[in-house]
């Protein structure tokens, strides 16, 4: 008898978090990836929202649970619960507002204080469609990403540029780590969402990192 996958039938469940200042486009990145929608009149997120999407990597069904929170300071009390269990993060700034890029370092510090050191992090320069208003150069962002061992892409939630690529890349890198650990442990890894503490992910050792920067930030 054929086996049909139900909506909740998946091999891995990975929690991702979206972080960055208010107004950088986190909610629209989420809706573009999960529903292929963009709302020009999008209002600031109040509290926390999350959405899910499943995709297949190496014949395994990966279910992403993606959390989006308000960037405003008054919602900081939810921090620890928001980050708990996250294995990936998209750290978003607005390429047209330099202040949002300046705050990336603070967001990254907070992320690292509340998550496992092995978390996969991608720096996202959003609103790349607004080329004439760019206030943060690709080179500056790339240099920061390299210094902090982050993945990096420039995206546009408006025209969908690199949105799918960014989320898929983060999920693929998490899957690679988990599946590698599962092989080393002799298990199937389906119940694990993160390798054990202590191993540093150095994305600079991944040759595809440089290829990604070259092909995805133009």
N, C-alpha and C positions, 0 to 999 in steps of 0.2 A: 504494500500500500504506500502511495506517495506520502511524504512527510511535508506538511505545509508549515512554514514558519509563522507563528503568531506575532502580533505586534511586540509582545514582551518576550519573545524568544530570541535571545542574543547570547553571544559567547563572552563578550566583555562589556562592562559598563564603566565608562570613564567620566569623571566629573571635571568639567572645565569651568574656569571663572573668567569673566570679562572685567578688567579693571582699568582705571584711568579717570581723568577729570570729567565732570558733567559737560555734556554737549559735544563730546568728541565723536559721537556716532555709535556707541556701543550697542544700543538697542536696535538700531537699524542694521548693524552687522549681524546681529542675532536673527532678526526677522528675515534678512536677505538669505542667510544660510539655511535656516530651518523651514522657511515658507516661501522663499523667493519673492519677498515683498519689501517695499520701501515706502515709508510714510514721510512725506515732506513736512507734514505738520506734527511730527512726533514730539510729544511732550516729555519732560524729564521723568525718569523712572522714579517712582515713590517706593522706597523699601527695596524688596528683592523680587525679581521675576526669574523664571527659568523655562527653558524649552528643551525638547529632545529631538534628536535626529539619528537615524541609524544608517551606517554605510558598511560596505564590505571591503575588508583588507585581507589579502591572502586567504580568501575563501572563509574568513571568519566574520561574523556579524558584530560590528562594534557599535554600541549604543552610546551616544554622547549626551550627557546631561549638562547643559550649558547654563550657568547662572549669570545673571546680569543685575548689577546693583546701582543705586544712585551714586554719582560721584561727589555729591555735596557732603560737606563735613558733618551735617547734623545727623547723618545716618551711620556714623562710624561705630556706633554701639553694636551693630550686627556683625562686625568684622570677624570675630573668631568662628562663629557659626557659618558664615559665608565661605570662609576658606577651608573649613574642615573637610578632609577627604579629597581635596582637589589634587589632580595629578597633572593638570595642564592649565596654562593661563595665557590669555591674549591681553597684552599690555598696550592700551590704545592711546594715541595722541592725535591731535588734529594738525595736519601739515600746514594749515593756514594760521594757526595760533601758537606762537612760540612758547607762551606761558604753559601750555598743556604739555609741551615736550620737556620744559624745565622741571615739571613736576613728576616726570617719569621715574626719576631716581628715588623719590620718596615712595611712590607706589611699589617700586621693586623691593625696597627695603621692607615695607610692610608685608608684602607677599612672602618674602623669605623668612620673616619672623614667625609667620603663621602656618607655613607649609613644610612638607618634606623637602630636604635639599635636592632631591632628584627630580623635582617638578620640571616639566618641559615648558619653557616660556618663549613666546614669540612677541617681539615688538612690532606693533602695527601703526604705520603712518596712514591714517584714514583721510578721506576726502581728496584723494589724489586727482580727481577730475577737475579740481579748482586750481589748475596749473598757474594761472595768472595771479593767484593770491598766495602762493606758497611762501611760508615764512621759515620753514625748517628744511634745510637741504638734505637730500638723500645721503650725501656723504657724511654729514654730522650724525644722522641717525644710524647709519651703517657703522660708523666708528664706535658709537656708544654700544651697539649690539655686540660688536666684536669684543670690546673691552669687558663686557659683562657676560659673555658667552651665551647670547640670546640668538634665536632665529629672528629674521627680519623680513618683512614685506610691506610694500605700500599698497593700499586697497582703496576702493571706492564702493561704499554700500549703495550709492546712487546708481552707478552704471554696472555694478556687480564685479568690477575688476578685482581679481585675486581673492575674493571673499571665500569662495569654495576652496581654493588652493591653500589659504592660510589655515582654515579649520582642519582640512584634511591632512595637511603636513604635520600639525601638532598631534593629531590623533594617530597618525602613522608612526611618528617618533615614539610616542608612548607605547604603542603596540609592540614596536621593535624591542624596547627595553623589557617589557613584561614577558614577551615570548622568549627572549634570550634567557632571562632569569628562570623561566619555567623549564626550559631545556636543561639548564645547569642543575636545576633542582630535581629533574626527572619527572616532573608533573606536567599537566596540561595547562596550568596557569589560569584556568577560567575563573577561579575564585579570587585571583589576585588582581589588584588594581595598581600596584606600585612595587618596584623592587625594594629590597631591604635598605635601610639607611646606610649611609657611609660611602656609596659609590657616587662619584661626581660625574655628571654628564658633561663632557667637553664637546660642544657642538663643532668646535674648530677642527676636531679630528674627523668629522664627517665630510667627505669630499663634496657631497651634494649641497652642503651649506654654501660654498662659494658659488656653485652653479646657480643656486636659488637666488642669491643676491644679484648675480649677473643678469638673470633672466626675468626677475620679478619686480625689480624696483625702477625700471625705466618708465 
